[in-house]
Amino acid sequence: MADIKKLTTQGILYPKRFIEGRLRKSDKTVTSLKDGEGAVLTLDGKKVAVYKTGGKISKLSPVCKHLGCIVDFNS
């Protein structure tokens, strides 16, 4: 029964997360990221997952391959 409740809850939250991820804007910039920090930024009109480590900047697609939501970085 717990599995059905969990699936139902996730199913209800999915459209909300899908839309929120696309509308969310970050107050960070590539240059403001600290070492070991990441954020989903809008660069040239597109959402990009940006991560800074050892002074190197990595840019990847922020779109989850599972359901197409925009990923989030946690601290």
DSSP file (Angstrom, degrees, kcal/mol; ACC not computed):
  #  RESIDUE AA STRUCTURE BP1 BP2  ACC     N-H-->O    O-->H-N    N-H-->O    O-->H-N    TCO  KAPPA ALPHA  PHI   PSI    X-CA   Y-CA   Z-CA
    1    1 A M     >        0   0    0      0, 0.0     4,-2.0     0, 0.0     5,-0.2   0.000 360.0 360.0 360.0 -36.8    0.0    0.0    0.0
    2    2 A A  H  >  +     0   0    0      1,-0.2     4,-2.5     2,-0.2     5,-0.2   0.863 360.0  55.2 -63.3 -35.3    2.9    2.4    0.8
    3    3 A D  H  > S+     0   0    0      2,-0.2     4,-2.5     1,-0.2    -1,-0.2   0.893 107.2  49.1 -64.8 -39.5    4.2    1.9   -2.8
    4    4 A I  H  > S+     0   0    0      2,-0.2     4,-2.4     1,-0.2    -2,-0.2   0.909 111.8  48.9 -66.2 -41.8    0.9    3.0   -4.3
    5    5 A K  H  X S+     0   0    0     -4,-2.0     4,-2.5     2,-0.2    -2,-0.2   0.920 112.4  48.5 -63.0 -43.5    0.7    6.1   -2.0
    6    6 A K  H  X S+     0   0    0     -4,-2.5     4,-2.5     2,-0.2     5,-0.2   0.927 112.6  47.6 -63.4 -45.8    4.3    7.0   -3.0
    7    7 A L  H  X S+     0   0    0     -4,-2.5     4,-2.3     2,-0.2    -1,-0.2   0.893 112.5  49.6 -62.9 -40.4    3.7    6.5   -6.7
    8    8 A T  H  X S+     0   0    0     -4,-2.4     4,-1.9     2,-0.2    -2,-0.2   0.927 111.6  48.4 -64.6 -45.2    0.5    8.6   -6.5
    9    9 A T  H  X S+     0   0    0     -4,-2.5     4,-2.1     1,-0.2    -2,-0.2   0.926 113.4  46.9 -61.5 -45.7    2.2   11.4   -4.6
   10   10 A Q  H  X S+     0   0    0     -4,-2.5     4,-1.6     1,-0.2    -1,-0.2   0.884 110.4  53.6 -64.1 -38.1    5.1   11.5   -7.1
   11   11 A G  H  < S+     0   0    0     -4,-2.3    -1,-0.2     1,-0.2    -2,-0.2   0.856 110.3  46.7 -64.8 -35.5    2.6   11.4  -10.0
   12   12 A I  H  X S+     0   0    0     -4,-1.9     4,-0.5     1,-0.2    -1,-0.2   0.876 114.4  46.9 -73.1 -38.5    0.8   14.4   -8.6
   13   13 A L  H  X S+     0   0    0     -4,-2.1     4,-2.5     1,-0.2     5,-0.3   0.718  92.7  82.2 -77.1 -21.3    4.0   16.4   -8.0
   14   14 A Y  H  X S+     0   0    0     -4,-1.6     4,-2.7     1,-0.2     5,-0.2   0.914  90.7  45.8 -55.0 -52.9    5.5   15.6  -11.4
   15   15 A P  H  > S+     0   0    0      0, 0.0     4,-2.2     0, 0.0     5,-0.2   0.895 113.3  51.9 -60.5 -36.9    3.8   18.4  -13.5
   16   16 A K  H  X S+     0   0    0     -4,-0.5     4,-2.8     2,-0.2    -2,-0.2   0.944 113.1  43.2 -61.9 -48.9    4.5   20.9  -10.7
   17   17 A R  H  X S+     0   0    0     -4,-2.5     4,-2.2     1,-0.2    53,-0.4   0.878 111.5  55.5 -65.5 -37.8    8.2   20.1  -10.7
   18   18 A F  H  X S+     0   0    0     -4,-2.7     4,-0.9    -5,-0.3    -1,-0.2   0.929 115.0  37.8 -60.6 -46.4    8.4   20.0  -14.5
   19   19 A I  H  X S+     0   0    0     -4,-2.2     4,-1.6    -5,-0.2     3,-0.5   0.923 114.3  53.7 -73.3 -45.5    7.0   23.5  -14.8
   20   20 A E  H  X S+     0   0    0     -4,-2.8     4,-2.2     1,-0.2    -2,-0.2   0.888 104.5  56.0 -58.0 -40.6    8.8   25.0  -11.8
   21   21 A G  H  < S+     0   0    0     -4,-2.2    -1,-0.2     1,-0.2    -2,-0.2   0.852 109.5  46.0 -61.3 -35.1   12.2   23.8  -13.1
   22   22 A R  H  < S+     0   0    0     -4,-0.9    -1,-0.2    -3,-0.5    -2,-0.2   0.769 117.3  42.9 -79.3 -26.0   11.7   25.6  -16.4
   23   23 A L  H  < S+     0   0    0     -4,-1.6    -2,-0.2    -3,-0.2    -1,-0.2   0.694  88.9 107.1 -91.8 -20.7   10.5   28.8  -14.8
   24   24 A R     <  -     0   0    0     -4,-2.2     2,-0.4    -5,-0.2    -3,-0.0  -0.316  51.9-162.1 -63.4 137.7   13.0   29.0  -12.0
   25   25 A K        -     0   0    0     16,-0.0     2,-0.3    -2,-0.0    16,-0.1  -0.967   9.7-136.7-122.1 139.9   15.8   31.6  -12.3
   26   26 A S        -     0   0    0     -2,-0.4    16,-0.1    14,-0.2    13,-0.0  -0.684   6.7-149.3 -94.4 147.0   19.0   31.6  -10.4
   27   27 A D  S    S+     0   0    0     -2,-0.3     2,-0.2     2,-0.1    -1,-0.1   0.392  74.4  92.8 -90.3   2.2   20.6   34.7   -8.9
   28   28 A K        -     0   0    0     12,-0.2     2,-0.3     3,-0.0    -2,-0.1  -0.517  58.4-158.2 -92.7 161.9   24.0   33.2   -9.5
   29   29 A T     >  -     0   0    0     -2,-0.2     4,-0.9    12,-0.1     3,-0.5  -0.855  36.3-102.3-128.8 167.7   26.3   33.7  -12.5
   30   30 A V  T >4 S+     0   0    0     -2,-0.3     3,-0.7     1,-0.2    -1,-0.1   0.912 123.9  47.9 -56.8 -42.8   29.2   31.5  -13.8
   31   31 A T  T 34 S+     0   0    0      1,-0.2    -1,-0.2    -3,-0.0    -3,-0.0   0.727 107.0  56.6 -74.2 -20.7   31.7   33.9  -12.3
   32   32 A S  T 34 S+     0   0    0     -3,-0.5    -1,-0.2     2,-0.1    -2,-0.2   0.611  80.7 109.9 -86.0 -10.8   29.9   34.0   -8.9
   33   33 A L    <<  -     0   0    0     -4,-0.9     2,-0.2    -3,-0.7     3,-0.1  -0.431  62.9-140.0 -66.6 134.2   30.1   30.2   -8.4
   34   34 A K    >   -     0   0    0     -2,-0.1     3,-2.0     1,-0.1    18,-0.3  -0.512  38.5 -77.0 -86.4 162.1   32.5   29.1   -5.7
   35   35 A D  T 3  S+     0   0    0      1,-0.3    18,-0.2    -2,-0.2    -1,-0.1  -0.394 122.9  20.4 -60.4 131.2   34.7   26.1   -6.1
   36   36 A G  T 3  S+     0   0    0     16,-3.4     2,-0.3     1,-0.3    -1,-0.3   0.529 102.6 117.2  85.5   7.6   32.6   22.9   -5.6
   37   37 A E  E <   -A   52   0A   0     -3,-2.0    15,-2.4    15,-0.5    -1,-0.3  -0.815  40.2-174.7-111.1 148.8   29.4   24.8   -6.3
   38   38 A G  E     +A   51   0A   0     -2,-0.3     2,-0.3    13,-0.2    13,-0.2  -0.930   5.1 172.5-136.4 161.9   26.9   24.3   -9.1
   39   39 A A  E     -A   50   0A   0     11,-2.3    11,-3.0    -2,-0.3     2,-0.7  -0.978  37.3-111.1-161.3 156.9   23.7   25.9  -10.3
   40   40 A V  E     +A   49   0A   0     -2,-0.3     2,-0.3     9,-0.2     9,-0.2  -0.884  47.8 179.0 -94.5 115.9   21.3   25.8  -13.2
   41   41 A L  E     -A   48   0A   0      7,-2.9     7,-3.0    -2,-0.7     2,-0.7  -0.751  33.0-121.1-115.7 160.0   21.8   29.0  -15.1
   42   42 A T  E     +A   47   0A   0     -2,-0.3     2,-0.5     5,-0.2     5,-0.2  -0.921  36.0 176.4-101.1 114.3   20.3   30.5  -18.3
   43   43 A L  E >   -A   46   0A   0      3,-3.0     3,-1.8    -2,-0.7    -2,-0.0  -0.980  69.3 -11.9-121.9 125.9   23.1   31.1  -20.8
   44   44 A D  T 3  S-     0   0    0     -2,-0.5    -1,-0.2     1,-0.3     3,-0.1   0.858 131.0 -53.7  52.0  38.6   22.3   32.4  -24.3
   45   45 A G  T 3  S+     0   0    0      1,-0.2     2,-0.4    -3,-0.1    -1,-0.3   0.505 119.2 102.5  80.1   4.9   18.6   31.7  -23.6
   46   46 A K  E <  S-A   43   0A   0     -3,-1.8    -3,-3.0     2,-0.0     2,-0.3  -0.933  74.9-113.6-123.7 145.9   19.1   28.1  -22.6
   47   47 A K  E     +A   42   0A   0     -2,-0.4     2,-0.4    -5,-0.2    -5,-0.2  -0.596  39.5 179.9 -73.8 132.8   19.1   26.3  -19.3
   48   48 A V  E     -A   41   0A   0     -7,-3.0    -7,-2.9    -2,-0.3     2,-0.7  -1.000  28.7-133.7-138.3 133.0   22.6   24.9  -18.5
   49   49 A A  E     -AB  40  60A   0     11,-2.9    11,-2.6    -2,-0.4     2,-0.4  -0.795  32.1-169.6 -84.5 119.3   23.8   23.0  -15.4
   50   50 A V  E     -AB  39  59A   0    -11,-3.0   -11,-2.3    -2,-0.7     2,-0.4  -0.936   9.8-179.0-118.3 132.9   27.1   24.6  -14.5
   51   51 A Y  E     -AB  38  58A   0      7,-2.5     7,-3.1    -2,-0.4     2,-0.5  -0.995  11.7-155.0-133.5 136.8   29.5   23.2  -12.0
   52   52 A K  E     +AB  37  57A   0    -15,-2.4   -16,-3.4    -2,-0.4   -15,-0.5  -0.948  22.1 159.0-115.9 124.9   32.9   24.7  -10.8
   53   53 A T  E >  S- B   0  56A   0      3,-2.5     3,-2.2    -2,-0.5   -18,-0.1  -0.976  70.1  -6.2-145.7 131.4   35.7   22.5   -9.4
   54   54 A G  T 3  S-     0   0    0     -2,-0.3     3,-0.1     1,-0.3    -1,-0.0   0.804 127.6 -59.1  57.9  30.3   39.4   23.3   -9.2
   55   55 A G  T 3  S+     0   0    0      1,-0.3     2,-0.4     0, 0.0    -1,-0.3   0.361 113.0 121.0  81.3  -6.9   38.8   26.5  -11.2
   56   56 A K  E <   -B   53   0A   0     -3,-2.2    -3,-2.5     2,-0.0     2,-0.5  -0.747  54.7-144.7 -93.8 137.6   37.4   24.4  -14.1
   57   57 A I  E     -B   52   0A   0     -2,-0.4     2,-0.4    -5,-0.2    -5,-0.2  -0.888  12.3-166.5-103.1 125.4   33.8   25.1  -15.3
   58   58 A S  E     -B   51   0A   0     -7,-3.1    -7,-2.5    -2,-0.5     2,-0.4  -0.931   1.7-164.9-110.6 136.1   31.7   22.1  -16.5
   59   59 A K  E     +B   50   0A   0     -2,-0.4     2,-0.3    -9,-0.2    -9,-0.2  -0.984  16.5 161.5-124.1 128.5   28.5   22.7  -18.5
   60   60 A L  E     -B   49   0A   0    -11,-2.6   -11,-2.9    -2,-0.4    -2,-0.0  -0.880  47.0 -82.6-136.7 166.5   25.9   20.0  -19.0
   61   61 A S        -     0   0    0     -2,-0.3   -13,-0.1   -13,-0.2    -2,-0.0  -0.547  30.7-152.4 -67.7 135.5   22.3   19.6  -19.9
   62   62 A P        +     0   0    0      0, 0.0     9,-3.1     0, 0.0     2,-0.5   0.381  60.3 113.3 -90.0   5.1   20.1   20.1  -16.8
   63   63 A V  B     -C   70   0B   0      7,-0.2     7,-0.2   -16,-0.1     2,-0.2  -0.674  67.7-130.6 -86.1 121.9   17.3   17.9  -18.2
   64   64 A C     >  -     0   0    0      5,-3.5     4,-1.4    -2,-0.5    -1,-0.0  -0.487   6.8-145.5 -67.4 133.0   16.8   14.7  -16.3
   65   65 A K  T  4 S+     0   0    0     -2,-0.2    -1,-0.1     1,-0.2    -2,-0.0   0.632  91.6  65.4 -76.4 -12.6   16.7   11.7  -18.7
   66   66 A H  T  4 S-     0   0    0      3,-0.1    -1,-0.2     1,-0.1    -3,-0.0   0.979 130.2 -12.3 -74.2 -58.8   14.1   10.0  -16.6
   67   67 A L  T  4 S-     0   0    0      2,-0.1    -2,-0.2   -53,-0.0    -1,-0.1   0.375  92.9-106.0-127.9   0.9   11.1   12.3  -16.9
   68   68 A G     <  +     0   0    0     -4,-1.4    -3,-0.1     1,-0.2     2,-0.1   0.607  68.4 144.4  85.5  11.1   12.5   15.5  -18.5
   69   69 A C        -     0   0    0     -6,-0.1    -5,-3.5     1,-0.1     2,-0.5  -0.339  58.0-103.3 -74.7 164.2   12.5   17.7  -15.4
   70   70 A I  B     -C   63   0B   0    -53,-0.4    -7,-0.2    -7,-0.2    -1,-0.1  -0.798  40.8-125.3 -88.4 128.9   15.2   20.2  -14.8
   71   71 A V        -     0   0    0     -9,-3.1     2,-0.3    -2,-0.5   -31,-0.1  -0.177  18.2-141.7 -69.7 165.6   17.7   19.0  -12.1
   72   72 A D        -     0   0    0    -33,-0.1     2,-0.4   -23,-0.0   -33,-0.1  -0.934   7.5-131.9-124.8 150.1   18.6   20.9   -9.0
   73   73 A F        -     0   0    0     -2,-0.3     2,-0.3   -35,-0.1   -33,-0.1  -0.857  18.6-154.0 -98.2 139.0   21.9   21.2   -7.2
   74   74 A N              0   0    0     -2,-0.4   -36,-0.1     1,-0.1     0, 0.0  -0.803 360.0 360.0-106.3 157.2   22.0   20.7   -3.5
   75   75 A S              0   0    0     -2,-0.3    -1,-0.1   -38,-0.1    -2,-0.0   0.498 360.0 360.0 -77.7 360.0   24.6   22.3   -1.3
